[in-house]
Amino acid sequence: MTEGRAVFPIEPWSLTEVGLDHASLAVHESVFALANGHIGMRGSFEEGEPVVVPGTYLNGFFEERPLPYAEAGYGFPEMGQTVVNVTDGKLIRLLVKDSPLDLNYGEIIDHRRTLDLRAGVLRRSTEWRSPGGRCVRVTSTRLVSLARRSIAAIEYQVEVTDDLGDLYVALQSDLLANEDGTAADQDDPRAAAALASPLQCELAAARGRRAVLVHRTKRSRLRMAAGMDHVIDIPDSCTEDIEAVGDLARYSLAARIPPRGSLKLVKFLSYGWSSRRSGPALRDQVEAALATAKLAGFDRLLQEQRELLAQHWDEADVEIEGDDELQQAVRVGMFHVLQAGLRGERQAIPAKGLTGPGYDGHTFWDTETYVLPVLTYTAPSAARDALRWRHSTLPLARERARELGLHGATFPWRTIRGEETSGYWPAGTAAFHINADIADAVARYVHATLDDDFDRDFGAELLVETARLWASLGHFDPEHGFRIDGVTGPDEYTAVVDNNVYTNLMAQRNLREAAAAVSRQPEVAARLDVTGDEVEEWLRAASLMAVPYDTQRGVHMQSDGFTHHEEWDFEGTPQSHYPLLLHYPYFEIYRKQVVKQADLVMALHLRGDAFTLEEKIADFAYYEARTTRDSSLSASQQAVVAAETGHLELAHQYWAEAALTDLQNLHSNSGHGLHIASLAGGWTVAVAGFGGLRDHGGELTFAPRLPSRITRLRFRVVYRGRKLTVTVEPDKATYRLVDGDPLDIRHHGRQVVVDHADLVLGIPPAPKVDPVRQPPGCEPRRRSRL
């Protein structure tokens, strides 16, 4: 897949495509995707052409495929899971007299599409002259409902814009299954695996203007249903027809439109899937949802969408003065994060959300470490649902731990349903830190919401079972305390190492939080047979956790011996050889001091309570010179720590890189789907970087500072039933509660109480530090606009 670099006008609350750029078509399909956590629809055209990856997805709906190994080994996963491009309901093909509307042909007089972040819709307007010389304007408004989990809808209007007499047009509104939904570059291991016709038809029914298709996957045996219904507004007589057979249901409408006249079609769509329910039951489910959506009408769906988003932005918006491009990018990112998780309802949040087939539609640690912090403080119910999905997979995680000879639960590195599907052991199973990442998200949510029901029913159990993993995976050493050996940290360029600092410190927090949960929830502890001796062992392991430190260089070692490895030859590495994993053998990468993405630096952020400021400054400088950022996960974490350690301008540059990853296609793969974690990083850098938010031990603290270009930053967080607004200016910060009881926080170490009056506090100067350097060619990616 060849992907260009998209260009969008800068607007505060929208994203607009002006004209048609074929080189960036796949990227536009991703950034214009609409989703609600259950349904995802890529931004392909209603007419079906031109298209790169048409893509419609249902969260958790996948097909299995065998994982091939040149040499098998004990504990290797046997089956992979790949997201399925399900029945496409976006299609509304238009025939203008005898010419199909296809933007590859005829003449585009005017074309634009706009993603409206406050209305939650994709609007499109295209004026087109057919090869036969007739001119029409097509306008559409598409939504995937955030209020109604199973519903999507499209309003599609055709207007005659010439005076050449009556125009006869035909519309074909389709449900199409087994559409080719993979156009990814299969030389890229990050791209999705191709599946040929994974859906088998079980039922096709049509009557009136309504049709339903029910399909089942061949291997995973999951069943899904898609339904459509229509409302039409026509200027004159028309003919109608509907049919449904096999993989296609089609409603056809032919009409005569007078000069300057128009016709309008509203298409309602409903989707559902199940691993247990019968085909007739799913058919009835989608038909009932269609009936209620049609009764409500398109205008009501629009109103519901706007009202829901108005409340969300009131509680979550980030306002940036001094960088309009970044303002737009951060809001676009927050919108897609919300779309990825709001209505997941105990399903995972995939790394690409529901915007494309990249990474096979899998969920990684990105969810808990990057996405859930945003949702915890802006849409906590969505964070709760995502953590409940993790809890639902505990039986599989326990089984995986037993298979590996461990106690507790071993969560998968990559998955859709809960089984481990990573076929590469060093970067998969060995990345045990995902268990502590899940525990960290659980603890953060519990502290930020005081949701005792969740803690009792789900959270405490997750904390206990992940703590048990660390107790069995690590061991006590008389000289070096509690060691965790043979693991891979966030940096996938340094695999299967001993005492990865990030892993060890996150495990340390996990052990302590589990002990606290047992104290809070004694009934849960009794049900799980937690003994006093077991808790004592957790706390002893936490207190003796090994944290490697190089006294000669005065920095922490990312893992045992890392700082003694040979340096990577950055000067001799051409720009064309990044990312390194696609151009060098892993054995060469693994034994050098080269870092793919923030690893120890991430520990400086998420476990900042374990380091002094002086240690953070030294560690950041050392690892900054060795980090390639071959992963989109890196820039936001480097930005947060850069801001804390006094490198404010560098933090601003990394902020832009994280937020603009997809809008500028910086990794040349945004056409596979959006990088939801990187988009979440736009919020993270604003709030944790320049706002300085930390939540160690459940205490909310801030240490805001701004780079020179940003004149004002305002953000909102939801915390323990309160709505807190923080406004940061170059010399002061203002805290105010919009709703709720007074709140204790810390501002640059000073304990204060925030209430409904403005609390204005001065900002101390940033620490004075020497400039840091990046590897040659790995500086922050330059923006197209400055």
ZAMARGU-4260 file (C-alpha; in steps of 0.2 Angstrom, whole numbers, plus 5000, padded with zeros to 4 digits):
<rodrens>
0) 5000/5000/5000 | 5007/5017/4995 | 5002/5030/5006 | 5004/5049/5004 | 5005/5062/5017
5) 4988/5070/5020 | 4986/5089/5021 | 4971/5096/5030 | 4966/5114/5033 | 4968/5120/5051
10) 4951/5121/5060 | 4948/5120/5079 | 4933/5108/5079 | 4934/5098/5062 | 4945/5089/5049
15) 4941/5093/5031 | 4947/5085/5015 | 4947/5097/5001 | 4948/5089/4984 | 4953/5071/4981
20) 4970/5066/4984 | 4973/5048/4977 | 4990/5046/4985 | 4983/5049/5003 | 4966/5040/5000
25) 4970/5026/5012 | 4975/5038/5026 | 4959/5048/5023 | 4949/5032/5025 | 4957/5029/5042
30) 4955/5047/5049 | 4937/5049/5043 | 4932/5032/5051 | 4917/5033/5062 | 4915/5021/5077
35) 4907/5019/5094 | 4917/5004/5102 | 4905/4991/5094 | 4904/4996/5076 | 4918/5004/5066
40) 4916/5010/5048 | 4931/5017/5038 | 4929/5033/5028 | 4927/5025/5011 | 4915/5033/4999
45) 4897/5027/4998 | 4898/5023/4980 | 4912/5011/4984 | 4925/5018/4972 | 4938/5024/4973
50) 4943/5014/4988 | 4959/5006/4996 | 4952/4997/5011 | 4933/4998/5013 | 4932/4991/5030
55) 4918/4988/5042 | 4922/4980/5059 | 4913/4973/5074 | 4923/4974/5090 | 4928/4956/5095
60) 4922/4948/5079 | 4937/4938/5071 | 4942/4923/5062 | 4955/4911/5067 | 4970/4905/5057
65) 4985/4893/5061 | 5001/4901/5066 | 5015/4893/5056 | 5032/4890/5064 | 5048/4884/5056
70) 5052/4876/5073 | 5039/4872/5086 | 5042/4875/5104 | 5033/4871/5120 | 5020/4885/5124
75) 5020/4892/5107 | 5002/4898/5103 | 4994/4887/5089 | 4981/4899/5082 | 4980/4917/5077
80) 4965/4929/5077 | 4962/4942/5063 | 4948/4955/5063 | 4935/4952/5049 | 4929/4965/5037
85) 4911/4961/5040 | 4896/4965/5030 | 4898/4983/5022 | 4882/4994/5024 | 4890/5010/5018
90) 4887/5006/5000 | 4875/5017/4991 | 4879/5016/4972 | 4873/5030/4961 | 4870/5029/4942
95) 4868/5046/4934 | 4858/5042/4918 | 4870/5029/4911 | 4886/5033/4921 | 4890/5026/4938
100) 4897/5040/4950 | 4915/5036/4952 | 4927/5050/4956 | 4940/5041/4946 | 4930/5046/4930
105) 4921/5061/4924 | 4925/5078/4932 | 4926/5083/4950 | 4919/5101/4950 | 4920/5102/4969
110) 4923/5090/4983 | 4925/5090/5002 | 4922/5079/5017 | 4922/5085/5035 | 4923/5076/5051
115) 4913/5086/5063 | 4920/5083/5081 | 4906/5091/5090 | 4892/5083/5079 | 4901/5067/5078
120) 4897/5064/5059 | 4906/5063/5043 | 4899/5076/5030 | 4902/5075/5012 | 4898/5086/4997
125) 4904/5082/4979 | 4898/5091/4963 | 4902/5080/4948 | 4900/5080/4930 | 4897/5063/4922
130) 4906/5058/4906 | 4890/5061/4898 | 4890/5079/4903 | 4876/5079/4917 | 4880/5088/4933
135) 4875/5082/4950 | 4879/5087/4968 | 4879/5073/4981 | 4879/5077/4999 | 4879/5064/5013
140) 4880/5064/5032 | 4886/5048/5040 | 4885/5043/5059 | 4889/5028/5070 | 4878/5032/5085
145) 4887/5034/5101 | 4870/5034/5110 | 4864/5018/5102 | 4877/5004/5101 | 4871/4994/5087
150) 4865/5008/5075 | 4873/5018/5061 | 4864/5029/5048 | 4868/5038/5032 | 4858/5053/5024
155) 4862/5053/5005 | 4855/5067/4994 | 4857/5069/4975 | 4853/5086/4967 | 4853/5090/4949
160) 4864/5106/4946 | 4862/5108/4927 | 4848/5114/4917 | 4849/5100/4904 | 4831/5093/4907
165) 4825/5079/4918 | 4838/5067/4924 | 4835/5049/4927 | 4845/5041/4941 | 4846/5025/4950
170) 4852/5021/4968 | 4858/5004/4974 | 4859/5003/4993 | 4868/4987/4998 | 4873/4975/5011
175) 4889/4967/5005 | 4898/4952/5013 | 4915/4945/5009 | 4921/4961/5002 | 4939/4962/5000
180) 4945/4972/5015 | 4963/4970/5015 | 4975/4980/5004 | 4989/4980/5016 | 5008/4978/5012
185) 5011/4960/5017 | 5030/4964/5017 | 5026/4974/5033 | 5024/4962/5048 | 5013/4976/5056
190) 5000/4974/5043 | 4985/4963/5044 | 4984/4945/5038 | 4974/4942/5023 | 4958/4932/5024
195) 4949/4925/5009 | 4930/4925/5011 | 4929/4921/5029 | 4910/4923/5030 | 4897/4910/5026
200) 4879/4915/5023 | 4866/4907/5035 | 4851/4918/5031 | 4846/4932/5019 | 4829/4940/5021
205) 4821/4956/5013 | 4804/4964/5013 | 4798/4982/5009 | 4814/4993/5011 | 4822/4982/5024
210) 4834/4968/5022 | 4845/4957/5034 | 4860/4946/5031 | 4866/4933/5044 | 4884/4926/5042
215) 4895/4914/5052 | 4914/4913/5051 | 4922/4897/5045 | 4934/4893/5060 | 4930/4904/5075
220) 4911/4900/5072 | 4906/4917/5077 | 4889/4923/5070 | 4885/4941/5065 | 4870/4950/5057
225) 4868/4966/5048 | 4852/4974/5043 | 4847/4990/5033 | 4831/5000/5031 | 4827/5015/5021
230) 4816/5031/5021 | 4815/5041/5004 | 4810/5058/4999 | 4808/5060/4980 | 4801/5074/4969
235) 4791/5063/4958 | 4787/5045/4954 | 4800/5031/4957 | 4802/5012/4956 | 4808/5002/4970
240) 4815/4984/4972 | 4823/4974/4986 | 4832/4957/4986 | 4843/4947/4997 | 4853/4932/4993
245) 4869/4925/4999 | 4882/4939/5002 | 4871/4953/4994 | 4856/4962/5000 | 4851/4977/4988
250) 4837/4990/4989 | 4836/4998/4972 | 4827/5015/4968 | 4825/5023/4951 | 4819/5040/4950
255) 4817/5055/4938 | 4824/5072/4945 | 4819/5088/4937 | 4832/5102/4934 | 4838/5109/4951
260) 4828/5096/4960 | 4834/5083/4972 | 4830/5066/4980 | 4835/5060/4997 | 4838/5043/5005
265) 4841/5039/5023 | 4849/5022/5026 | 4848/5015/5044 | 4860/5001/5048 | 4861/4989/5063
270) 4874/4976/5068 | 4876/4963/5080 | 4886/4947/5083 | 4887/4933/5096 | 4896/4917/5099
275) 4881/4908/5106 | 4865/4916/5099 | 4856/4908/5084 | 4854/4916/5067 | 4835/4920/5069
280) 4839/4928/5086 | 4852/4939/5079 | 4840/4943/5064 | 4827/4948/5076 | 4839/4959/5086
285) 4845/4969/5072 | 4827/4971/5065 | 4821/4978/5082 | 4836/4990/5083 | 4832/4996/5065
290) 4813/4998/5069 | 4817/5009/5084 | 4830/5019/5075 | 4819/5022/5060 | 4805/5027/5072
295) 4817/5040/5080 | 4822/5047/5063 | 4838/5053/5057 | 4836/5070/5065 | 4834/5063/5082
300) 4850/5052/5080 | 4859/5068/5075 | 4853/5077/5091 | 4857/5062/5102 | 4875/5062/5095
305) 4877/5081/5097 | 4871/5081/5115 | 4882/5066/5120 | 4897/5075/5113 | 4893/5091/5121
310) 4893/5084/5138 | 4909/5074/5134 | 4919/5090/5128 | 4912/5100/5143 | 4921/5087/5154
315) 4936/5082/5144 | 4941/5096/5131 | 4959/5102/5130 | 4961/5120/5124 | 4978/5126/5117
320) 4983/5144/5113 | 4998/5147/5103 | 4998/5131/5091 | 4982/5130/5081 | 4988/5114/5072
325) 4991/5105/5088 | 4974/5111/5095 | 4966/5102/5080 | 4976/5087/5081 | 4973/5084/5100
330) 4954/5086/5098 | 4954/5074/5083 | 4964/5061/5093 | 4953/5063/5108 | 4938/5060/5097
335) 4945/5044/5090 | 4950/5038/5108 | 4932/5041/5113 | 4925/5032/5097 | 4937/5017/5101
340) 4930/5014/5118 | 4914/5022/5123 | 4902/5008/5118 | 4914/4994/5119 | 4904/4987/5133
345) 4916/4973/5140 | 4925/4971/5124 | 4943/4976/5121 | 4950/4992/5113 | 4961/4987/5099
350) 4977/4996/5095 | 4969/5002/5079 | 4952/5005/5087 | 4940/5000/5073 | 4948/5010/5060
355) 4957/4997/5050 | 4964/4980/5049 | 4982/4984/5055 | 4989/4973/5068 | 4976/4960/5064
360) 4964/4970/5075 | 4973/4965/5090 | 4973/4972/5108 | 4990/4975/5116 | 4996/4984/5132
365) 4993/5000/5123 | 4975/4999/5130 | 4979/5000/5148 | 4995/5011/5147 | 4990/5024/5134
370) 4971/5024/5131 | 4964/5020/5148 | 4972/5034/5158 | 4963/5046/5145 | 4947/5037/5148
375) 4949/5036/5167 | 4949/5055/5168 | 4937/5059/5154 | 4925/5045/5152 | 4927/5033/5167
380) 4913/5022/5162 | 4922/5017/5146 | 4938/5013/5156 | 4928/5002/5168 | 4920/4992/5153
385) 4938/4989/5145 | 4944/4983/5162 | 4929/4972/5164 | 4934/4964/5147 | 4951/4960/5154
390) 4943/4952/5169 | 4932/4941/5158 | 4947/4934/5150 | 4955/4929/5167 | 4951/4910/5165
395) 4961/4910/5149 | 4975/4920/5158 | 4975/4908/5172 | 4976/4893/5160 | 4990/4902/5151
400) 5000/4904/5167 | 4998/4886/5171 | 5004/4881/5154 | 5020/4891/5157 | 5022/4884/5174
405) 5017/4900/5183 | 5004/4905/5196 | 4991/4918/5195 | 4987/4925/5177 | 4997/4928/5162
410) 4988/4940/5150 | 4992/4939/5132 | 5003/4950/5123 | 4991/4952/5108 | 4974/4945/5107
415) 4956/4948/5102 | 4946/4936/5113 | 4959/4933/5126 | 4970/4919/5120 | 4989/4922/5116
420) 4991/4925/5098 | 5009/4931/5097 | 5019/4920/5086 | 5036/4928/5091 | 5041/4923/5109
425) 5054/4936/5113 | 5042/4951/5109 | 5026/4942/5114 | 5025/4930/5129 | 5042/4937/5136
430) 5034/4954/5138 | 5026/4950/5154 | 5025/4968/5159 | 5007/4968/5151 | 5001/4960/5168
435) 5008/4975/5178 | 5001/4987/5165 | 4984/4980/5168 | 4986/4981/5187 | 4991/4999/5185
440) 4976/5003/5175 | 4965/4994/5188 | 4973/5004/5202 | 4972/5020/5193 | 4953/5018/5190
445) 4949/5013/5208 | 4959/5027/5215 | 4951/5040/5203 | 4933/5034/5204 | 4932/5026/5222
450) 4921/5013/5213 | 4920/5000/5226 | 4908/4989/5217 | 4921/4987/5203 | 4935/4985/5216
455) 4925/4971/5224 | 4918/4962/5209 | 4933/4964/5196 | 4948/4975/5201 | 4954/4966/5217
460) 4954/4949/5208 | 4964/4956/5194 | 4977/4964/5206 | 4978/4947/5216 | 4981/4936/5201
465) 4994/4948/5193 | 5003/4949/5209 | 5004/4930/5210 | 5012/4930/5193 | 5026/4941/5199
470) 5028/4931/5214 | 5031/4915/5204 | 5040/4923/5190 | 5053/4931/5200 | 5065/4925/5214
475) 5074/4931/5229 | 5093/4932/5227 | 5104/4934/5242 | 5114/4948/5234 | 5102/4957/5222
480) 5085/4956/5231 | 5070/4951/5221 | 5074/4947/5203 | 5063/4945/5188 | 5074/4937/5174
485) 5071/4932/5156 | 5058/4946/5151 | 5056/4959/5138 | 5051/4977/5143 | 5043/4990/5132
490) 5059/4991/5121 | 5057/4977/5109 | 5075/4980/5103 | 5081/4973/5119 | 5073/4956/5122
495) 5073/4942/5135 | 5083/4952/5148 | 5085/4951/5167 | 5078/4964/5178 | 5071/4976/5166
500) 5068/4992/5176 | 5051/4996/5169 | 5045/4979/5172 | 5052/4977/5189 | 5045/4994/5195
505) 5028/4991/5188 | 5028/4974/5196 | 5033/4982/5212 | 5017/4993/5211 | 5007/4978/5206
510) 5012/4969/5222 | 5009/4983/5234 | 4992/4987/5226 | 4987/4969/5227 | 4991/4969/5246
515) 4981/4985/5248 | 4966/4977/5238 | 4966/4962/5250 | 4965/4973/5265 | 4951/4983/5257
520) 4941/4967/5251 | 4944/4953/5263 | 4929/4943/5256 | 4938/4943/5239 | 4954/4938/5248
525) 4945/4924/5256 | 4937/4918/5240 | 4954/4918/5231 | 4962/4909/5246 | 4974/4923/5249
530) 4984/4920/5265 | 4994/4931/5276 | 5010/4923/5271 | 5006/4926/5253 | 5003/4945/5256
535) 5019/4946/5266 | 5029/4938/5252 | 5022/4951/5240 | 5027/4965/5251 | 5044/4958/5254
540) 5047/4956/5235 | 5041/4973/5232 | 5053/4980/5245 | 5068/4970/5239 | 5064/4973/5220
545) 5080/4974/5210 | 5083/4990/5201 | 5099/4990/5191 | 5110/5006/5192 | 5126/5010/5183
550) 5137/5019/5196 | 5151/5023/5184 | 5139/5032/5172 | 5127/5038/5185 | 5111/5031/5176
555) 5099/5017/5179 | 5102/5002/5167 | 5087/4998/5157 | 5090/4980/5161 | 5105/4971/5169
560) 5121/4975/5159 | 5112/4986/5146 | 5124/5001/5148 | 5139/4989/5145 | 5133/4983/5128
565) 5141/4989/5112 | 5134/5006/5105 | 5124/5005/5089 | 5132/5014/5075 | 5120/5027/5072
570) 5132/5037/5061 | 5133/5023/5049 | 5114/5019/5048 | 5106/5027/5033 | 5089/5035/5035
575) 5081/5023/5023 | 5085/5009/5036 | 5073/5015/5049 | 5063/5006/5057 | 5078/4995/5061
580) 5067/4979/5063 | 5064/4979/5044 | 5082/4981/5039 | 5093/4972/5052 | 5092/4955/5061
585) 5085/4954/5078 | 5101/4946/5085 | 5111/4961/5080 | 5098/4974/5087 | 5096/4964/5104
590) 5115/4965/5109 | 5117/4984/5106 | 5113/5000/5115 | 5098/5004/5104 | 5081/5008/5110
595) 5065/5006/5099 | 5053/5015/5111 | 5053/5023/5128 | 5057/5010/5141 | 5066/5016/5156
600) 5060/5033/5151 | 5042/5027/5153 | 5047/5021/5170 | 5052/5039/5174 | 5034/5044/5170
605) 5023/5030/5177 | 5034/5026/5192 | 5041/5043/5194 | 5039/5041/5213 | 5054/5029/5212
610) 5066/5042/5206 | 5074/5058/5211 | 5073/5073/5199 | 5092/5072/5197 | 5090/5054/5192
615) 5077/5058/5180 | 5087/5071/5172 | 5102/5060/5170 | 5092/5045/5164 | 5082/5055/5151
620) 5098/5062/5143 | 5107/5045/5142 | 5092/5036/5134 | 5087/5051/5123 | 5104/5048/5114
625) 5100/5030/5110 | 5081/5030/5106 | 5076/5028/5088 | 5057/5030/5091 | 5053/5016/5078
630) 5037/5014/5087 | 5023/5027/5087 | 5021/5023/5106 | 5037/5033/5110 | 5035/5051/5107
635) 5022/5055/5120 | 5031/5046/5134 | 5047/5055/5129 | 5037/5072/5129 | 5030/5069/5146
640) 5048/5066/5154 | 5056/5080/5143 | 5043/5092/5151 | 5047/5086/5168 | 5065/5087/5166
645) 5066/5105/5159 | 5067/5101/5141 | 5051/5110/5137 | 5054/5115/5119 | 5059/5097/5115
650) 5043/5091/5124 | 5033/5102/5112 | 5041/5095/5097 | 5037/5077/5103 | 5019/5082/5108
655) 5017/5087/5090 | 5024/5071/5083 | 5013/5060/5094 | 4997/5070/5090 | 5000/5072/5071
660) 5006/5053/5069 | 4991/5049/5058 | 4986/5066/5052 | 5003/5067/5044 | 5005/5049/5041
665) 5022/5050/5050 | 5025/5031/5051 | 5019/5028/5033 | 5006/5015/5039 | 4991/5025/5044
670) 4981/5018/5030 | 4981/5002/5040 | 4971/5011/5053 | 4974/5024/5066 | 4987/5023/5080
675) 4975/5025/5095 | 4988/5025/5108 | 4998/5039/5099 | 4982/5049/5097 | 4979/5046/5116
680) 4996/5053/5118 | 4990/5071/5113 | 4980/5071/5129 | 4993/5063/5139 | 5006/5076/5134
685) 4995/5090/5138 | 4989/5084/5155 | 5003/5074/5161 | 5017/5083/5152 | 5013/5102/5152
690) 5000/5100/5166 | 5011/5088/5176 | 4997/5077/5182 | 5003/5062/5192 | 4993/5050/5202
695) 5005/5039/5212 | 4997/5030/5226 | 4980/5038/5222 | 4986/5056/5226 | 4982/5069/5213
700) 4997/5080/5210 | 5001/5094/5196 | 5017/5102/5191 | 5012/5113/5176 | 5025/5122/5165
705) 5023/5128/5147 | 5035/5129/5132 | 5038/5146/5125 | 5025/5145/5110 | 5010/5140/5121
710) 5003/5155/5129 | 4988/5146/5138 | 4983/5128/5141 | 4967/5123/5149 | 4961/5105/5152
715) 4948/5096/5162 | 4948/5080/5172 | 4934/5070/5180 | 4940/5064/5197 | 4930/5055/5211
720) 4914/5063/5205 | 4921/5080/5203 | 4925/5090/5188 | 4941/5099/5189 | 4947/5113/5177
725) 4966/5117/5176 | 4972/5133/5167 | 4990/5135/5164 | 4999/5151/5159 | 5017/5155/5158
730) 5018/5161/5176 | 5003/5154/5184 | 4991/5140/5186 | 4973/5142/5190 | 4963/5127/5198
735) 4944/5127/5199 | 4931/5114/5203 | 4916/5115/5191 | 4906/5102/5201 | 4908/5092/5217
740) 4916/5094/5235 | 4932/5102/5238 | 4947/5092/5233 | 4965/5090/5240 | 4979/5091/5227
745) 4997/5096/5226 | 5004/5109/5215 | 5023/5108/5213 | 5024/5099/5229 | 5013/5111/5239
750) 4997/5104/5246 | 4982/5114/5243 | 4963/5113/5243 | 4953/5117/5227 | 4935/5122/5228
755) 4923/5132/5216 | 4933/5148/5217 | 4948/5151/5207 | 4964/5145/5215 | 4979/5154/5207
760) 4996/5148/5211 | 5013/5153/5204 | 5024/5142/5193 | 5042/5139/5199 | 5056/5140/5185
765) 5060/5124/5176 | 5076/5115/5181 | 5092/5121/5172 | 5098/5107/5161 | 5111/5104/5147
770) 5103/5101/5130 | 5100/5083/5125 | 5104/5074/5109 | 5095/5061/5099 | 5103/5048/5087
775) 5107/5056/5070 | 5092/5056/5060 | 5081/5052/5075 | 5076/5070/5080 | 5058/5074/5082
780) 5049/5073/5065 | 5048/5090/5057 | 5030/5097/5055 | 5024/5102/5038 | 5018/5118/5046
785) 5027/5129/5059
</rodrens>
